[in-house]
Amino acid sequence: MRIGIVGLGFVGLSFAAVLASKRYQVVGIDLDKDKILKIKNGYAPFHEPDLDQTIKTGLKNDLVVTDSFSELDDCDFIFITVGTPQQSNGKIDLTMIKRAAEDIGKIIKKTDNKPTIIVKSTVIPETTERTVLPILEKYSSKKNHIDFDLLTNPEFLRETKAVEDTLNPHLIVIGGSAVAANKLKKFYAKLHPKTPIITTNYQTAEIIKYANNSFLATKISFINQIASICEAIPSSNVETVAKAIGMDPRIGNLFLNAGPGYGGSCLPKDVKAIIQFSSECGIRSSLLDAVDQINDDQMKRIVSIIENKIGNMNRKTISILGLAFKADTDDVRDSVSIKLIELLLRKNASVVAHDPKASNNAKAILGNKIKYAKSIKDALKNSSCAVILTPWKQYSKISNSDLKDMRKRIIVDSRRLLVDHKLNADYYAIGLGKR
Ligand code: UGA
């Protein structure tokens, strides 16, 4: 069996590498030549734990990476894993998926095997049937169910756990005709014998992905709202609240870490896209509007907390600890840190940022508008306030000696990493009431 994977981002590359490491014949396609070169040399173009090693194992087996779509001509399964970013109005941008469908269509026009094409990218309901299918049929001059099959198969992996989640997914969802779904079901049942598989139609599979990410975002905004309330209650602690309510099996204990708000390339974009979609359907998305609003407010609250502590920010140095949207990644897409820095710069603050992995990616966005410190100590030098945003392990080891050269020892800790540290500082943590 030969498997084609179009789009080598977190999802596509992890999938390609894991399948090849398990001795499937895999061809990974991406239009970015630099990316292809890095992967061919055994490296992921982004930081993702365990991925480089998995790529290297895959390359030793039968992993081919290329920018040439013609390699897809004898594939049994062709997975589409290109990005579906958001446009400035929150709507999903389908440019890459349309291009992939066109290129695949042109290839299957010339083949006589009957491939199954699978949309793994996150797409708004009806995209598979109304956008991908007509393009495939147009460019291939062939018909779904007769000359090829088209399925939807949303992905639930997390960045920083991409390999682990690809090896052990908690669920597989397949949307499409029962006959076609059965072929993919057999493939997955062999690969992941213990994972439950839900088969349904295209549209339901597509909305499942949005429902899943929106629910995760809802949990985070919920706990962030409770965190704000806790901050107004003397001695209260949102962590204990989260631990307690998480013990109710109807609630569950995951995704209840209060923080600076959710970021990354998925939750913010998917919540906005489903809000936009529901408005097009004439449905008021009041709950999701609130989820999105609370997320925005959380960042603005952090600005107010800093202002309450140091007054006017003009030319004062503020240290930002953490640029990545979560720990163990160099990804800064839709990172709360970047948005917060932009707000601080508008108030004329001088920002010095530190991140163990993501400084270069942040530089590509912020350029020399801020300074980038190589160490935590350098980041804190002459600072009037330090803000902890990404929960990198090294930040939970900050001690009084790191704070020595601060101009004012004020710390705003959005992840409560330093709660028990007895710091000689004015310490404010998200979700903790005054002690
Ligand atoms: C998210 C989902 O968790 C994946 O299941 C999904 O497949 C993926 O989006 C996607 O659609 O591709 P990811 O973007 O990697 O995965 O990041 P998460 O681990 O969900 O974290 C998102 C944001 O929420 C981060 O900024 C994180 O710091 C924040 N978060 C998460 C909290 O503030 N509190 C929590 O309790 C959990």
Residues whose N, C-alpha, C, O or C-beta is under 5 A from the ligand:
A	BS01	UGA	E155 F156 L157 R158 E159 I220 F255 L256 N257 G259 G261 Y262 G263 G264 S265 C266 L267 F325 K326
